[in-house]
Amino acid sequence: MRTSVYSIDGRSYRFSPLVFDSMFGHGVESATKMRQLADSMHVSVSSIKDWHRGVHAPSDIGKVKDIAIWAKTELDALLIEIRDEPMEKCTERQFEALCELWNQAYDFLDLADAVDKFVWKSTDLNNVPPSLLHDVHLGDEATTGVDYGDINSSALLVQTLEAYERSLRRAALYVEGLDVYRSLCEFADIINELGFGEDDGDWVPDPDMLFDPQPEGYVAPMIAAMRKGQKLLDETKEDLLEIRNRLI
């Protein structure tokens, strides 16, 4: 990946490909939005695809601003600040434990995207990534009132959150105190926020938040939480790559 570095007010930033990826959806919707963005920025669709895949980033901050305007989001949502402080030391075993947590968090974002951020009453188990499926328990509470082969979406969210928190507790033996671990602990708060709101229950996931016409500039709360999670994982990925390079 060729990385562009942007300077704003004396600080350095990189592009966040995971947040950028979240703006397109899947299938036909994704292809349509890519063409729309390419037309609005007067660049090729292949450039948009490269930014989307993380092959390389927009060449200058002006292009990132154009993306933010098109997506009706803040510029800083698309940027990761490059920290000047040296990366903390980490053993190979600690690195592996952190990578396992990062992968589990990434799989959760895949799941949330596949099931429309848990806004429907039930979820088809075929949409649950295999890496998370072994944590799903189909007891009476999780399957009451839903079709065979489905699970109550709120139960799926809670079970996924609990599984991630168990992984955090197990990994603490090796990585507690490391900055990357603290960041990955914050991801548990984002899972909770995505499903229940910032105050643990100030709103209930509702399909209308995603699919009904909304006022200009409106961002559904679960979308906002997803973007926070994607940005956090982009930031921790940069840290993990630096740790890996030091271990090689």
C-alpha positions in Angstrom: 0.0 0.0 0.0 1.3 3.5 -0.9 0.5 5.8 1.9 -0.1 9.5 1.5 0.6 11.8 4.4 -1.4 15.0 4.9 -0.3 17.9 7.0 -3.0 20.0 8.7 -2.1 22.7 11.3 1.3 21.2 11.9 -0.1 17.6 12.4 0.3 14.7 10.1 -2.5 12.4 9.1 -3.2 9.3 6.9 -6.3 8.2 5.0 -8.7 5.8 6.7 -9.6 3.1 4.2 -12.0 1.2 6.5 -14.1 4.3 7.0 -14.0 5.1 3.3 -15.1 1.5 2.6 -18.1 1.9 4.9 -19.6 4.6 2.7 -20.4 2.3 -0.3 -22.4 -0.7 0.9 -22.3 -3.8 -1.2 -23.0 -5.1 -4.7 -24.9 -2.8 -7.1 -25.2 -0.1 -4.5 -21.4 0.0 -4.0 -20.7 0.1 -7.8 -23.3 2.9 -8.3 -21.8 5.0 -5.4 -18.3 4.5 -6.7 -19.3 5.8 -10.1 -21.1 8.8 -8.5 -18.0 9.7 -6.4 -15.7 9.3 -9.4 -17.8 11.6 -11.5 -18.1 14.2 -8.8 -14.3 14.2 -8.2 -13.3 13.9 -11.9 -11.2 10.8 -11.2 -11.4 7.3 -12.6 -13.5 4.5 -11.0 -10.3 2.5 -10.7 -8.8 5.1 -8.4 -11.9 4.9 -6.2 -11.6 1.2 -6.1 -7.9 1.4 -5.2 -8.7 3.8 -2.3 -11.6 1.4 -1.3 -9.2 -1.6 -1.2 -6.5 0.3 0.5 -4.0 -0.1 -2.4 -3.2 3.6 -2.1 -4.8 6.7 -0.8 -5.9 10.1 -2.3 -2.8 12.0 -3.3 -3.7 15.2 -1.5 -5.9 16.6 1.3 -8.1 18.4 -1.2 -9.3 15.1 -2.6 -10.0 13.8 0.9 -12.1 17.0 1.5 -14.0 16.3 -1.7 -14.8 12.8 -0.4 -16.0 14.3 2.9 -18.3 16.7 1.1 -19.7 14.0 -1.1 -20.3 11.7 1.8 -21.7 14.5 4.0 -19.3 13.7 6.8 -16.6 15.5 8.7 -13.1 15.6 7.3 -11.6 14.1 10.5 -13.7 11.0 10.1 -11.6 10.0 7.1 -8.2 10.8 8.8 -5.9 9.0 11.2 -3.5 11.1 13.1 0.1 10.0 12.9 1.6 10.0 16.4 5.1 11.1 17.0 5.8 9.1 20.1 7.8 5.9 19.7 5.9 2.6 19.5 6.0 0.6 22.7 7.9 -2.7 22.8 6.0 -5.8 22.3 6.9 -9.5 22.2 5.8 -11.9 19.5 3.3 -13.6 21.8 1.8 -10.2 22.7 1.6 -9.3 19.0 -0.2 -12.5 18.2 -2.7 -11.9 21.0 -3.4 -8.3 19.8 -3.9 -9.5 16.2 -6.4 -12.1 17.4 -8.4 -9.4 19.1 -8.1 -7.1 16.1 -9.4 -9.9 13.8 -12.4 -10.6 16.1 -13.3 -6.9 16.2 -13.0 -6.7 12.4 -15.3 -9.7 12.1 -17.9 -8.0 14.3 -17.9 -5.0 11.9 -18.4 -7.4 9.0 -21.3 -9.0 10.9 -22.9 -5.6 11.7 -22.7 -4.6 8.0 -24.2 -7.9 6.8 -27.2 -7.7 9.1 -28.0 -3.9 8.7 -26.5 -2.9 12.1 -28.9 -5.3 14.0 -32.0 -3.1 13.2 -34.2 -6.1 12.2 -35.9 -8.3 14.8 -34.1 -11.5 13.6 -30.9 -12.4 11.8 -30.3 -15.3 9.5 -27.4 -17.4 11.0 -26.0 -17.8 7.5 -24.9 -14.1 7.7 -22.8 -14.7 10.8 -19.1 -15.0 10.0 -17.7 -18.5 10.8 -15.2 -17.0 13.2 -18.1 -15.7 15.3 -20.6 -18.5 14.8 -19.1 -20.7 17.5 -19.9 -18.0 20.1 -23.6 -18.0 19.2 -25.9 -20.0 21.5 -29.4 -20.8 20.3 -31.3 -21.1 23.6 -34.9 -20.3 24.1 -34.3 -16.6 24.7 -32.3 -16.2 21.5 -34.8 -18.0 19.3 -38.3 -17.3 20.7 -40.6 -15.7 18.1 -38.2 -16.0 15.1 -38.0 -18.4 12.1 -36.0 -21.6 12.2 -32.4 -20.9 11.3 -32.7 -17.3 12.7 -31.6 -15.7 15.9 -33.0 -12.7 17.8 -30.8 -9.8 16.6 -30.5 -8.3 20.1 -29.4 -11.6 21.5 -26.9 -12.0 18.7 -25.5 -8.5 19.5 -25.3 -9.3 23.2 -23.6 -12.7 22.7 -21.1 -11.2 20.3 -20.2 -8.4 22.8 -19.9 -10.9 25.6 -17.6 -13.1 23.4 -15.4 -10.1 22.6 -15.2 -9.1 26.3 -14.2 -12.7 27.2 -11.4 -12.5 24.6 -10.2 -9.2 26.1 -10.1 -10.7 29.6 -8.1 -13.8 28.4 -5.7 -11.6 26.5 -5.1 -9.3 29.5 -2.7 -11.9 30.9 -0.3 -11.1 28.0 -1.1 -7.5 26.9 -2.7 -5.6 29.7 -1.1 -2.1 29.9 -0.2 -1.9 26.2 -1.7 1.1 24.3 -3.0 -1.1 21.5 -4.8 -3.3 24.0 -6.4 -0.3 25.6 -7.6 0.9 22.2 -9.1 -2.6 21.5 -10.9 -2.4 24.8 -12.6 0.8 23.6 -14.1 -1.3 20.8 -16.3 -3.1 23.3 -17.9 0.3 24.1 -18.5 0.9 20.4 -20.3 -2.4 20.1 -22.5 -1.4 22.9 -23.1 2.0 21.5 -24.0 0.5 18.1 -26.7 -1.6 19.6 -28.1 0.5 22.4 -26.9 4.1 22.1 -24.3 6.1 24.0 -26.2 5.9 27.2 -27.0 2.2 27.1 -30.6 2.3 25.9 -31.5 5.8 24.9 -32.8 4.5 21.6 -33.8 1.2 20.1 -32.4 0.1 16.7 -35.0 0.9 14.1 -34.9 0.2 10.3 -36.4 3.7 9.8 -33.1 5.2 10.9 -31.3 3.5 8.0 -33.9 3.3 5.2 -36.4 6.2 5.6 -35.7 9.6 4.1 -33.9 11.8 6.6 -33.0 15.5 6.9 -29.8 16.8 5.2 -26.7 15.8 7.2 -28.5 13.2 9.3 -26.3 10.2 10.2 -28.0 7.2 11.8 -26.5 6.6 15.3 -25.6 3.0 14.4 -23.7 4.3 11.3 -21.9 6.8 13.5 -20.9 4.1 15.8 -19.7 1.9 12.9 -17.5 4.6 11.6 -16.0 5.1 15.0 -15.2 1.4 15.1 -13.8 1.4 11.6 -11.5 4.4 12.4 -10.3 2.8 15.7 -9.4 -0.4 13.8 -7.6 1.6 11.1 -5.6 3.3 13.8 -4.7 0.1 15.7 -3.8 -1.6 12.4 -1.2 1.1 11.8 0.2 0.4 15.3 0.2 -3.4 14.7 2.0 -3.0 11.3 4.7 -1.0 13.0 5.0 -3.6 15.8 5.2 -6.4 13.1 8.0 -4.5 11.2 10.0 -4.2 14.4 9.7 -7.9 15.1 10.8 -9.0 11.6 
